[in-house]
Amino acid sequence: MAEPTQAPSEPRLPRVTIQFCTQCKWMLRAAYYAQELLSTFSTSLGEVALQPATGGVFVVDITTTTTTTIATTTSQQQQQQEQQQPVTQQQQQQRVLLWDRKVDGGFPETKELKRRVRDVIQPGRDLGHVDREYPGRSGGQEAAAAASGGEEKMKGEGEEVSSEVKGEEAEKGGEGGKVCDVGEGGGKCEDCE
């Protein structure tokens, strides 16, 4: 009995494609990038595809759709009779190169790859700590200090944070609001105290 054949399905967009060299044994690296992108962007990505290749290739690109509006042409007489022209929307696929090992030199840092994906699919999205050191985005310690409105002194090399900030961090459970369970009964480590 023959099995029914399934029609090939269209790829879900946006689609990130990671093409990697199998001879160089870069499959684990490609899988790691795929995992990181799916963890960060979740359902904002349609899929992430791994494509085996040869010849030292490591290329990451993204395919998205763009919608263009096209006015249909009608005769001048019809245009005078109709106040609105019928419009047609057409979707086109757009492929954007995110990283090429041979062009960009080596492999991307995970945060750089995430930024490049974000810039294509969700340009207004804040990636949190990934954007802090990115010159194209606001963020970082200066913005965090300004947003808190406190009398915080920025902690630099050889400097201390004011006692007010230390007290706030202790209440939150350490830096970033994390509560560690190092001590007995859910106590805090010496960094969080």
Phi and psi restraints in degrees (value plus and minus 20) as a CYANA .aco file:
   2 ALA   PHI    -102.0   -62.0
   2 ALA   PSI     121.2   161.2
   3 GLU   PHI    -100.4   -60.4
   3 GLU   PSI     120.8   160.8
   4 PRO   PHI     -86.4   -46.4
   4 PRO   PSI     120.3   160.3
   5 THR   PHI    -108.8   -68.8
   5 THR   PSI     121.4   161.4
   6 GLN   PHI    -117.8   -77.8
   6 GLN   PSI     119.8   159.8
   7 ALA   PHI     -88.4   -48.4
   7 ALA   PSI     119.8   159.8
   8 PRO   PHI     -81.9   -41.9
   8 PRO   PSI     112.4   152.4
   9 SER   PHI    -106.6   -66.6
   9 SER   PSI     132.6   172.6
  10 GLU   PHI     -90.7   -50.7
  10 GLU   PSI     122.9   162.9
  11 PRO   PHI     -85.4   -45.4
  11 PRO   PSI     125.7   165.7
  12 ARG   PHI    -100.3   -60.3
  12 ARG   PSI     114.0   154.0
  13 LEU   PHI    -130.8   -90.8
  13 LEU   PSI     131.9   171.9
  14 PRO   PHI     -87.9   -47.9
  14 PRO   PSI     123.7   163.7
  15 ARG   PHI    -141.9  -101.9
  15 ARG   PSI      99.4   139.4
  16 VAL   PHI    -113.3   -73.3
  16 VAL   PSI     110.8   150.8
  17 THR   PHI    -136.1   -96.1
  17 THR   PSI     106.0   146.0
  18 ILE   PHI    -133.9   -93.9
  18 ILE   PSI      88.4   128.4
  19 GLN   PHI    -117.4   -77.4
  19 GLN   PSI     105.7   145.7
  20 PHE   PHI    -153.9  -113.9
  20 PHE   PSI     133.1   173.1
  21 CYS   PHI    -103.3   -63.3
  21 CYS   PSI     102.4   142.4
  22 THR   PHI     -97.0   -57.0
  22 THR   PSI     -48.9    -8.9
  23 GLN   PHI     -86.6   -46.6
  23 GLN   PSI     -51.7   -11.7
  24 CYS   PHI    -106.4   -66.4
  24 CYS   PSI     -24.5    15.5
  25 LYS   PHI      40.6    80.6
  25 LYS   PSI      30.4    70.4
  26 TRP   PHI    -120.8   -80.8
  26 TRP   PSI      -4.6    35.4
  27 MET   PHI     -83.6   -43.6
  27 MET   PSI     -63.9   -23.9
  28 LEU   PHI     -83.6   -43.6
  28 LEU   PSI     -57.8   -17.8
  29 ARG   PHI     -83.6   -43.6
  29 ARG   PSI     -65.2   -25.2
  30 ALA   PHI     -83.0   -43.0
  30 ALA   PSI     -62.0   -22.0
  31 ALA   PHI     -85.3   -45.3
  31 ALA   PSI     -56.6   -16.6
  32 TYR   PHI     -83.0   -43.0
  32 TYR   PSI     -66.5   -26.5
  33 TYR   PHI     -80.7   -40.7
  33 TYR   PSI     -61.4   -21.4
  34 ALA   PHI     -80.8   -40.8
  34 ALA   PSI     -64.4   -24.4
  35 GLN   PHI     -81.6   -41.6
  35 GLN   PSI     -64.5   -24.5
  36 GLU   PHI     -83.9   -43.9
  36 GLU   PSI     -62.1   -22.1
  37 LEU   PHI     -86.3   -46.3
  37 LEU   PSI     -61.8   -21.8
  38 LEU   PHI     -87.9   -47.9
  38 LEU   PSI     -54.8   -14.8
  39 SER   PHI     -86.1   -46.1
  39 SER   PSI     -59.9   -19.9
  40 THR   PHI     -98.5   -58.5
  40 THR   PSI     -64.7   -24.7
  41 PHE   PHI    -120.7   -80.7
  41 PHE   PSI     -31.9     8.1
  42 SER   PHI      26.0    66.0
  42 SER   PSI    -141.0  -101.0
  43 THR   PHI    -101.9   -61.9
  43 THR   PSI     -18.7    21.3
  44 SER   PHI     -92.0   -52.0
  44 SER   PSI     -39.9     0.1
  45 LEU   PHI    -119.9   -79.9
  45 LEU   PSI     119.5   159.5
  46 GLY   PHI     -95.3   -55.3
  46 GLY   PSI     -62.4   -22.4
  47 GLU   PHI    -187.8  -147.8
  47 GLU   PSI     142.1   182.1
  48 VAL   PHI    -145.6  -105.6
  48 VAL   PSI     104.0   144.0
  49 ALA   PHI    -132.0   -92.0
  49 ALA   PSI     118.1   158.1
  50 LEU   PHI    -123.7   -83.7
  50 LEU   PSI     104.4   144.4
  51 GLN   PHI    -138.7   -98.7
  51 GLN   PSI      91.0   131.0
  52 PRO   PHI     -88.5   -48.5
  52 PRO   PSI     121.8   161.8
  53 ALA   PHI    -167.6  -127.6
  53 ALA   PSI    -195.2  -155.2
  54 THR   PHI    -154.3  -114.3
  54 THR   PSI     155.0   195.0
  55 GLY   PHI      64.8   104.8
  55 GLY   PSI       5.1    45.1
  56 GLY   PHI      54.4    94.4
  56 GLY   PSI       4.1    44.1
  57 VAL   PHI    -103.7   -63.7
  57 VAL   PSI     114.2   154.2
  58 PHE   PHI    -166.3  -126.3
  58 PHE   PSI      78.0   118.0
  59 VAL   PHI    -147.0  -107.0
  59 VAL   PSI     112.7   152.7
  60 VAL   PHI    -138.7   -98.7
  60 VAL   PSI     105.1   145.1
  61 ASP   PHI    -157.1  -117.1
  61 ASP   PSI     147.4   187.4
  62 ILE   PHI    -152.8  -112.8
  62 ILE   PSI     117.2   157.2
  63 THR   PHI    -132.5   -92.5
  63 THR   PSI     107.0   147.0
  64 THR   PHI    -149.2  -109.2
  64 THR   PSI     154.1   194.1
  65 THR   PHI    -130.0   -90.0
  65 THR   PSI     125.7   165.7
  66 THR   PHI    -143.8  -103.8
  66 THR   PSI     121.8   161.8
  67 THR   PHI    -126.9   -86.9
  67 THR   PSI     107.3   147.3
  68 THR   PHI    -138.2   -98.2
  68 THR   PSI     123.7   163.7
  69 THR   PHI    -122.1   -82.1
  69 THR   PSI     107.5   147.5
  70 ILE   PHI    -141.6  -101.6
  70 ILE   PSI     106.4   146.4
  71 ALA   PHI    -101.2   -61.2
  71 ALA   PSI     111.1   151.1
  72 THR   PHI     -97.4   -57.4
  72 THR   PSI     124.9   164.9
  73 THR   PHI    -108.1   -68.1
  73 THR   PSI     114.7   154.7
  74 THR   PHI    -152.1  -112.1
  74 THR   PSI     147.8   187.8
  75 SER   PHI     -87.6   -47.6
  75 SER   PSI     139.3   179.3
  76 GLN   PHI     -82.8   -42.8
  76 GLN   PSI     -56.1   -16.1
  77 GLN   PHI     -84.6   -44.6
  77 GLN   PSI     -61.8   -21.8
  78 GLN   PHI     -87.3   -47.3
  78 GLN   PSI     -56.0   -16.0
  79 GLN   PHI     -84.9   -44.9
  79 GLN   PSI     -56.4   -16.4
  80 GLN   PHI     -88.9   -48.9
  80 GLN   PSI     -53.6   -13.6
  81 GLN   PHI     -95.8   -55.8
  81 GLN   PSI     -55.1   -15.1
  82 GLU   PHI    -118.5   -78.5
  82 GLU   PSI     113.0   153.0
  83 GLN   PHI    -100.9   -60.9
  83 GLN   PSI     -50.1   -10.1
  84 GLN   PHI    -132.8   -92.8
  84 GLN   PSI     118.1   158.1
  85 GLN   PHI    -105.4   -65.4
  85 GLN   PSI     120.1   160.1
  86 PRO   PHI     -86.8   -46.8
  86 PRO   PSI     120.9   160.9
  87 VAL   PHI    -140.2  -100.2
  87 VAL   PSI     130.5   170.5
  88 THR   PHI    -142.7  -102.7
  88 THR   PSI     115.7   155.7
  89 GLN   PHI    -122.9   -82.9
  89 GLN   PSI     113.7   153.7
  90 GLN   PHI    -143.5  -103.5
  90 GLN   PSI     111.5   151.5
  91 GLN   PHI    -120.6   -80.6
  91 GLN   PSI     112.9   152.9
  92 GLN   PHI    -144.2  -104.2
  92 GLN   PSI     126.3   166.3
  93 GLN   PHI    -106.3   -66.3
  93 GLN   PSI     118.9   158.9
  94 GLN   PHI    -144.5  -104.5
  94 GLN   PSI     110.5   150.5
  95 ARG   PHI    -130.4   -90.4
  95 ARG   PSI     107.0   147.0
  96 VAL   PHI    -140.1  -100.1
  96 VAL   PSI     107.0   147.0
  97 LEU   PHI     -96.4   -56.4
  97 LEU   PSI     101.9   141.9
  98 LEU   PHI    -114.9   -74.9
  98 LEU   PSI     -60.1   -20.1
  99 TRP   PHI    -176.7  -136.7
  99 TRP   PSI     115.9   155.9
 100 ASP   PHI    -152.1  -112.1
 100 ASP   PSI      99.5   139.5
 101 ARG   PHI     -76.7   -36.7
 101 ARG   PSI     -57.7   -17.7
 102 LYS   PHI     -95.1   -55.1
 102 LYS   PSI     -49.9    -9.9
 103 VAL   PHI    -108.0   -68.0
 103 VAL   PSI     -68.5   -28.5
 104 ASP   PHI    -104.5   -64.5
 104 ASP   PSI     -33.0     7.0
 105 GLY   PHI      61.5   101.5
 105 GLY   PSI      78.5   118.5
 106 GLY   PHI      60.4   100.4
 106 GLY   PSI    -170.7  -130.7
 107 PHE   PHI    -131.4   -91.4
 107 PHE   PSI     130.7   170.7
 108 PRO   PHI     -96.8   -56.8
 108 PRO   PSI     131.1   171.1
 109 GLU   PHI     -89.7   -49.7
 109 GLU   PSI     128.5   168.5
 110 THR   PHI     -76.8   -36.8
 110 THR   PSI     -62.9   -22.9
 111 LYS   PHI     -86.4   -46.4
 111 LYS   PSI     -53.0   -13.0
 112 GLU   PHI     -88.0   -48.0
 112 GLU   PSI     -60.9   -20.9
 113 LEU   PHI     -84.6   -44.6
 113 LEU   PSI     -60.3   -20.3
 114 LYS   PHI     -82.8   -42.8
 114 LYS   PSI     -60.7   -20.7
 115 ARG   PHI     -81.0   -41.0
 115 ARG   PSI     -63.7   -23.7
 116 ARG   PHI     -87.5   -47.5
 116 ARG   PSI     -57.3   -17.3
 117 VAL   PHI     -85.9   -45.9
 117 VAL   PSI     -66.4   -26.4
 118 ARG   PHI     -77.9   -37.9
 118 ARG   PSI     -62.5   -22.5
 119 ASP   PHI     -82.1   -42.1
 119 ASP   PSI     -43.9    -3.9
 120 VAL   PHI    -109.7   -69.7
 120 VAL   PSI     -66.8   -26.8
 121 ILE   PHI    -116.5   -76.5
 121 ILE   PSI     -48.2    -8.2
 122 GLN   PHI    -164.8  -124.8
 122 GLN   PSI      50.4    90.4
 123 PRO   PHI     -77.1   -37.1
 123 PRO   PSI     -47.8    -7.8
 124 GLY   PHI    -107.8   -67.8
 124 GLY   PSI     -22.9    17.1
 125 ARG   PHI     -95.7   -55.7
 125 ARG   PSI     118.9   158.9
 126 ASP   PHI    -113.9   -73.9
 126 ASP   PSI     108.5   148.5
 127 LEU   PHI    -115.5   -75.5
 127 LEU   PSI      -4.1    35.9
 128 GLY   PHI      45.3    85.3
 128 GLY   PSI    -146.6  -106.6
 129 HIS   PHI     -83.6   -43.6
 129 HIS   PSI     -42.1    -2.1
 130 VAL   PHI     -86.2   -46.2
 130 VAL   PSI     -51.4   -11.4
 131 ASP   PHI    -106.9   -66.9
 131 ASP   PSI     -29.8    10.2
 132 ARG   PHI     -79.5   -39.5
 132 ARG   PSI     -56.9   -16.9
 133 GLU   PHI    -120.9   -80.9
 133 GLU   PSI     -11.3    28.7
 134 TYR   PHI    -110.1   -70.1
 134 TYR   PSI      97.7   137.7
 135 PRO   PHI     -84.9   -44.9
 135 PRO   PSI     -40.7    -0.7
 136 GLY   PHI    -101.0   -61.0
 136 GLY   PSI     -26.3    13.7
 137 ARG   PHI    -145.7  -105.7
 137 ARG   PSI     132.3   172.3
 138 SER   PHI     -99.1   -59.1
 138 SER   PSI     136.6   176.6
 139 GLY   PHI     128.0   168.0
 139 GLY   PSI    -180.7  -140.7
 140 GLY   PHI      63.3   103.3
 140 GLY   PSI    -195.9  -155.9
 141 GLN   PHI     -87.2   -47.2
 141 GLN   PSI     -57.3   -17.3
 142 GLU   PHI     -82.5   -42.5
 142 GLU   PSI     -64.8   -24.8
 143 ALA   PHI     -87.9   -47.9
 143 ALA   PSI     -57.4   -17.4
 144 ALA   PHI     -85.6   -45.6
 144 ALA   PSI     -60.1   -20.1
 145 ALA   PHI     -87.3   -47.3
 145 ALA   PSI     -61.0   -21.0
 146 ALA   PHI     -87.2   -47.2
 146 ALA   PSI     -57.1   -17.1
 147 ALA   PHI     -90.3   -50.3
 147 ALA   PSI     -51.9   -11.9
 148 SER   PHI     -94.4   -54.4
 148 SER   PSI     -47.5    -7.5
 149 GLY   PHI      52.8    92.8
 149 GLY   PSI     -17.7    22.3
 150 GLY   PHI    -102.3   -62.3
 150 GLY   PSI     158.5   198.5
 151 GLU   PHI    -112.9   -72.9
 151 GLU   PSI      30.8    70.8
 152 GLU   PHI     -96.5   -56.5
 152 GLU   PSI     121.8   161.8
 153 LYS   PHI    -123.6   -83.6
 153 LYS   PSI     108.2   148.2
 154 MET   PHI     -84.8   -44.8
 154 MET   PSI     114.4   154.4
 155 LYS   PHI    -105.0   -65.0
 155 LYS   PSI      92.7   132.7
 156 GLY   PHI    -136.0   -96.0
 156 GLY   PSI    -192.3  -152.3
 157 GLU   PHI     -88.5   -48.5
 157 GLU   PSI     105.6   145.6
 158 GLY   PHI      59.9    99.9
 158 GLY   PSI     -18.1    21.9
 159 GLU   PHI    -128.1   -88.1
 159 GLU   PSI     139.8   179.8
 160 GLU   PHI    -134.2   -94.2
 160 GLU   PSI     136.3   176.3
 161 VAL   PHI    -105.3   -65.3
 161 VAL   PSI     125.3   165.3
 162 SER   PHI     -80.4   -40.4
 162 SER   PSI     138.2   178.2
 163 SER   PHI     -83.3   -43.3
 163 SER   PSI     -49.3    -9.3
 164 GLU   PHI     -82.2   -42.2
 164 GLU   PSI     -63.5   -23.5
 165 VAL   PHI     -87.7   -47.7
 165 VAL   PSI     -61.0   -21.0
 166 LYS   PHI     -79.0   -39.0
 166 LYS   PSI     -61.2   -21.2
 167 GLY   PHI     -84.0   -44.0
 167 GLY   PSI     -60.6   -20.6
 168 GLU   PHI     -84.3   -44.3
 168 GLU   PSI     -62.5   -22.5
 169 GLU   PHI     -84.7   -44.7
 169 GLU   PSI     -57.4   -17.4
 170 ALA   PHI     -85.6   -45.6
 170 ALA   PSI     -58.6   -18.6
 171 GLU   PHI     -85.8   -45.8
 171 GLU   PSI     -58.6   -18.6
 172 LYS   PHI     -93.7   -53.7
 172 LYS   PSI     -43.3    -3.3
 173 GLY   PHI      80.2   120.2
 173 GLY   PSI      13.5    53.5
 174 GLY   PHI      86.6   126.6
 174 GLY   PSI    -193.1  -153.1
 175 GLU   PHI     -86.8   -46.8
 175 GLU   PSI     118.0   158.0
 176 GLY   PHI      54.3    94.3
 176 GLY   PSI     -10.5    29.5
 177 GLY   PHI      58.6    98.6
 177 GLY   PSI      -8.3    31.7
 178 LYS   PHI     -99.9   -59.9
 178 LYS   PSI     122.9   162.9
 179 VAL   PHI    -132.5   -92.5
 179 VAL   PSI      99.1   139.1
 180 CYS   PHI    -112.2   -72.2
 180 CYS   PSI     135.3   175.3
 181 ASP   PHI    -137.5   -97.5
 181 ASP   PSI      30.8    70.8
 182 VAL   PHI     -98.6   -58.6
 182 VAL   PSI     -66.7   -26.7
 183 GLY   PHI     -95.7   -55.7
 183 GLY   PSI     153.5   193.5
 184 GLU   PHI     -88.7   -48.7
 184 GLU   PSI     123.6   163.6
 185 GLY   PHI      44.0    84.0
 185 GLY   PSI      13.4    53.4
 186 GLY   PHI      59.0    99.0
 186 GLY   PSI       5.7    45.7
 187 GLY   PHI     -90.4   -50.4
 187 GLY   PSI    -197.2  -157.2
 188 LYS   PHI    -136.0   -96.0
 188 LYS   PSI     132.6   172.6
 189 CYS   PHI     -95.2   -55.2
 189 CYS   PSI     154.2   194.2
 190 GLU   PHI     -88.5   -48.5
 190 GLU   PSI     -43.6    -3.6
 191 ASP   PHI     -89.4   -49.4
 191 ASP   PSI     -51.0   -11.0
 192 CYS   PHI    -109.0   -69.0
 192 CYS   PSI     -33.4     6.6
